[in-house]
Amino acid sequence: MQRLSRDQMAARVAEDIPEGAYVNLGIGLPTKVANYLPLEREIVLQSENGVLGMGAAPAPGEEDWELINAGKQAVTLLKGGSFFHHADSFAMMRGGHIDICVLGAFQVSVRGDLANWHTAEAGAIPAVGGAMDLAIGARETFVVMELLTKQGESKLVEACTYPLTALACVSRVYTDLAVFEIRKKAVRVIEMVKGLSLDELGRLTNLSLMA
């Protein structure tokens, strides 16, 4: 069984972003999606720090550190791109103007609940950023994450045990082992890595999964 790399996971998410979509990519792994968006599709990337029309990451040595995303990573700007106030950016997010947001997560439940800002562990530093605004404001929320924790526990769960970011907002989960669709408390497996069976995936997640 060959797990997908983080770049392969990002590329898989990019495959499902449709023509004409306005998309926000969350901090961390989701930002990699920008590097794999098909050039033939017109997709507009928005960043919560006030950028619309972001492109892929710049080549090494060509970074402009006045041009960054919400994760403080250097980005490029496509022709027609723009900058604006932070408050205007959040108005876009809260006002339903973002088609898809792609976020990381600590846990996602079978009903699409999202937990991605705090583990509630002693010493853990909460970092909500704009995740709550995006998860509720975007028309659709995709999550990209490794399926298992370092302790081997599934991050796709029956019910979240970490503090929630938003309720019933996640429609798809992209992981290093499989892609899942969440609809009405049912989890359907869209695809799996080669060598993994549905039974084994069910054992890893401890969930009833549909093919």
C-alpha positions as a Python dict, from the first residue, in 0.01 Angstrom:
ca = {
    (1, 'M'): (0, 0, 0),
    (2, 'Q'): (153, 329, -113),
    (3, 'R'): (33, 638, 70),
    (4, 'L'): (1, 964, -122),
    (5, 'S'): (258, 1234, -50),
    (6, 'R'): (139, 1576, 61),
    (7, 'D'): (200, 1709, -291),
    (8, 'Q'): (-2, 1423, -440),
    (9, 'M'): (-285, 1496, -197),
    (10, 'A'): (-284, 1862, -302),
    (11, 'A'): (-283, 1763, -670),
    (12, 'R'): (-582, 1535, -611),
    (13, 'V'): (-780, 1821, -456),
    (14, 'A'): (-692, 2043, -752),
    (15, 'E'): (-847, 1790, -992),
    (16, 'D'): (-1191, 1848, -837),
    (17, 'I'): (-1196, 2228, -844),
    (18, 'P'): (-1420, 2331, -1134),
    (19, 'E'): (-1391, 2599, -1398),
    (20, 'G'): (-1490, 2944, -1275),
    (21, 'A'): (-1466, 2865, -903),
    (22, 'Y'): (-1363, 3124, -645),
    (23, 'V'): (-1151, 2935, -394),
    (24, 'N'): (-983, 3004, -61),
    (25, 'L'): (-691, 2781, 38),
    (26, 'G'): (-628, 2746, 411),
    (27, 'I'): (-290, 2769, 582),
    (28, 'G'): (-55, 2471, 559),
    (29, 'L'): (-112, 2178, 326),
    (30, 'P'): (-409, 2340, 143),
    (31, 'T'): (-183, 2615, 4),
    (32, 'K'): (-5, 2351, -207),
    (33, 'V'): (-322, 2310, -413),
    (34, 'A'): (-239, 2636, -596),
    (35, 'N'): (63, 2468, -756),
    (36, 'Y'): (-149, 2197, -922),
    (37, 'L'): (-453, 2379, -1058),
    (38, 'P'): (-503, 2298, -1429),
    (39, 'L'): (-383, 2590, -1641),
    (40, 'E'): (-673, 2545, -1883),
    (41, 'R'): (-929, 2620, -1608),
    (42, 'E'): (-1007, 2972, -1495),
    (43, 'I'): (-998, 2945, -1114),
    (44, 'V'): (-971, 3251, -891),
    (45, 'L'): (-785, 3212, -562),
    (46, 'Q'): (-867, 3439, -268),
    (47, 'S'): (-655, 3484, 44),
    (48, 'E'): (-804, 3610, 369),
    (49, 'N'): (-526, 3867, 416),
    (50, 'G'): (-670, 4054, 117),
    (51, 'V'): (-560, 3907, -216),
    (52, 'L'): (-772, 3797, -513),
    (53, 'G'): (-619, 3628, -816),
    (54, 'M'): (-323, 3443, -664),
    (55, 'G'): (-111, 3215, -879),
    (56, 'A'): (130, 2935, -796),
    (57, 'A'): (428, 2971, -565),
    (58, 'P'): (717, 3171, -715),
    (59, 'A'): (1036, 3001, -828),
    (60, 'P'): (1316, 2996, -568),
    (61, 'G'): (1491, 3332, -564),
    (62, 'E'): (1197, 3513, -726),
    (63, 'E'): (994, 3569, -409),
    (64, 'D'): (840, 3910, -347),
    (65, 'W'): (789, 3924, 29),
    (66, 'E'): (543, 4209, -11),
    (67, 'L'): (317, 3954, -182),
    (68, 'I'): (219, 3675, 58),
    (69, 'N'): (-78, 3456, 147),
    (70, 'A'): (-241, 3421, 489),
    (71, 'G'): (27, 3172, 590),
    (72, 'K'): (302, 3426, 519),
    (73, 'Q'): (422, 3226, 218),
    (74, 'A'): (536, 3410, -94),
    (75, 'V'): (285, 3384, -380),
    (76, 'T'): (245, 3517, -732),
    (77, 'L'): (-34, 3733, -869),
    (78, 'L'): (-213, 3655, -1194),
    (79, 'K'): (-302, 3922, -1449),
    (80, 'G'): (-602, 4113, -1317),
    (81, 'G'): (-528, 4020, -955),
    (82, 'S'): (-597, 4270, -677),
    (83, 'F'): (-530, 4366, -316),
    (84, 'F'): (-780, 4499, -64),
    (85, 'H'): (-849, 4558, 303),
    (86, 'H'): (-865, 4266, 546),
    (87, 'A'): (-1223, 4360, 638),
    (88, 'D'): (-1328, 4343, 273),
    (89, 'S'): (-1173, 3998, 247),
    (90, 'F'): (-1375, 3872, 543),
    (91, 'A'): (-1689, 4026, 392),
    (92, 'M'): (-1628, 3810, 85),
    (93, 'M'): (-1586, 3503, 303),
    (94, 'R'): (-1884, 3567, 528),
    (95, 'G'): (-2107, 3690, 246),
    (96, 'G'): (-2116, 3363, 53),
    (97, 'H'): (-1890, 3480, -230),
    (98, 'I'): (-1642, 3191, -201),
    (99, 'D'): (-1741, 2875, -387),
    (100, 'I'): (-1495, 2636, -220),
    (101, 'C'): (-1262, 2660, 76),
    (102, 'V'): (-991, 2399, 128),
    (103, 'L'): (-891, 2353, 492),
    (104, 'G'): (-678, 2126, 706),
    (105, 'A'): (-831, 1951, 1006),
    (106, 'F'): (-764, 1768, 1331),
    (107, 'Q'): (-1095, 1582, 1295),
    (108, 'V'): (-1394, 1557, 1062),
    (109, 'S'): (-1709, 1371, 1169),
    (110, 'V'): (-1939, 1154, 959),
    (111, 'R'): (-2193, 1437, 952),
    (112, 'G'): (-1935, 1684, 822),
    (113, 'D'): (-1854, 1861, 1148),
    (114, 'L'): (-1510, 2023, 1140),
    (115, 'A'): (-1255, 2057, 1420),
    (116, 'N'): (-939, 2235, 1306),
    (117, 'W'): (-849, 2514, 1546),
    (118, 'H'): (-762, 2357, 1882),
    (119, 'T'): (-687, 2011, 2025),
    (120, 'A'): (-778, 2123, 2379),
    (121, 'E'): (-454, 1969, 2501),
    (122, 'A'): (-250, 2142, 2772),
    (123, 'G'): (-1, 2380, 2617),
    (124, 'A'): (-160, 2365, 2272),
    (125, 'I'): (-187, 2702, 2100),
    (126, 'P'): (-530, 2764, 1942),
    (127, 'A'): (-518, 2907, 1589),
    (128, 'V'): (-861, 2967, 1441),
    (129, 'G'): (-772, 3240, 1190),
    (130, 'G'): (-1053, 3271, 937),
    (131, 'A'): (-1149, 2902, 942),
    (132, 'M'): (-1485, 2958, 1113),
    (133, 'D'): (-1579, 3230, 866),
    (134, 'L'): (-1475, 3018, 570),
    (135, 'A'): (-1637, 2694, 684),
    (136, 'I'): (-1972, 2868, 731),
    (137, 'G'): (-1947, 3123, 449),
    (138, 'A'): (-1813, 2914, 162),
    (139, 'R'): (-2062, 2723, -49),
    (140, 'E'): (-1858, 2405, -8),
    (141, 'T'): (-1578, 2297, 227),
    (142, 'F'): (-1309, 2047, 129),
    (143, 'V'): (-1067, 1909, 389),
    (144, 'V'): (-721, 1774, 305),
    (145, 'M'): (-531, 1588, 577),
    (146, 'E'): (-348, 1266, 661),
    (147, 'L'): (-610, 1007, 754),
    (148, 'L'): (-433, 886, 1069),
    (149, 'T'): (-261, 1065, 1356),
    (150, 'K'): (95, 976, 1456),
    (151, 'Q'): (-65, 744, 1713),
    (152, 'G'): (-257, 562, 1438),
    (153, 'E'): (-598, 706, 1525),
    (154, 'S'): (-836, 807, 1249),
    (155, 'K'): (-906, 1177, 1200),
    (156, 'L'): (-1229, 1084, 1025),
    (157, 'V'): (-1452, 1000, 1320),
    (158, 'E'): (-1806, 919, 1426),
    (159, 'A'): (-1816, 1238, 1636),
    (160, 'C'): (-1550, 1504, 1691),
    (161, 'T'): (-1389, 1511, 2034),
    (162, 'Y'): (-1197, 1834, 1973),
    (163, 'P'): (-1354, 2183, 1993),
    (164, 'L'): (-1563, 2240, 1681),
    (165, 'T'): (-1494, 2497, 1413),
    (166, 'A'): (-1829, 2453, 1233),
    (167, 'L'): (-2117, 2208, 1209),
    (168, 'A'): (-2203, 1992, 905),
    (169, 'C'): (-1993, 2195, 662),
    (170, 'V'): (-1749, 1943, 510),
    (171, 'S'): (-1853, 1771, 188),
    (172, 'R'): (-1526, 1604, 85),
    (173, 'V'): (-1220, 1475, 268),
    (174, 'Y'): (-894, 1413, 79),
    (175, 'T'): (-637, 1199, 258),
    (176, 'D'): (-318, 1007, 193),
    (177, 'L'): (-515, 679, 176),
    (178, 'A'): (-855, 764, 29),
    (179, 'V'): (-1097, 1032, -84),
    (180, 'F'): (-1432, 1048, 98),
    (181, 'E'): (-1762, 1217, 25),
    (182, 'I'): (-1985, 1314, 317),
    (183, 'R'): (-2357, 1341, 259),
    (184, 'K'): (-2635, 1322, 522),
    (185, 'K'): (-2429, 1140, 787),
    (186, 'A'): (-2311, 884, 530),
    (187, 'V'): (-1949, 849, 422),
    (188, 'R'): (-1886, 725, 69),
    (189, 'V'): (-1540, 622, -50),
    (190, 'I'): (-1471, 782, -387),
    (191, 'E'): (-1131, 622, -435),
    (192, 'M'): (-852, 448, -244),
    (193, 'V'): (-480, 403, -295),
    (194, 'K'): (-371, 86, -470),
    (195, 'G'): (-351, -213, -237),
    (196, 'L'): (-609, -87, 14),
    (197, 'S'): (-946, -261, 47),
    (198, 'L'): (-1274, -115, 170),
    (199, 'D'): (-1270, -358, 463),
    (200, 'E'): (-921, -248, 566),
    (201, 'L'): (-1016, 118, 532),
    (202, 'G'): (-1319, 54, 751),
    (203, 'R'): (-1095, -106, 1012),
    (204, 'L'): (-856, 189, 1007),
    (205, 'T'): (-1136, 443, 1052),
    (206, 'N'): (-1367, 226, 1265),
    (207, 'L'): (-1655, 351, 1049),
    (208, 'S'): (-1919, 199, 824),
    (209, 'L'): (-1816, 312, 477),
    (210, 'M'): (-2002, 295, 147),
    (211, 'A'): (-1836, 230, -188),
}
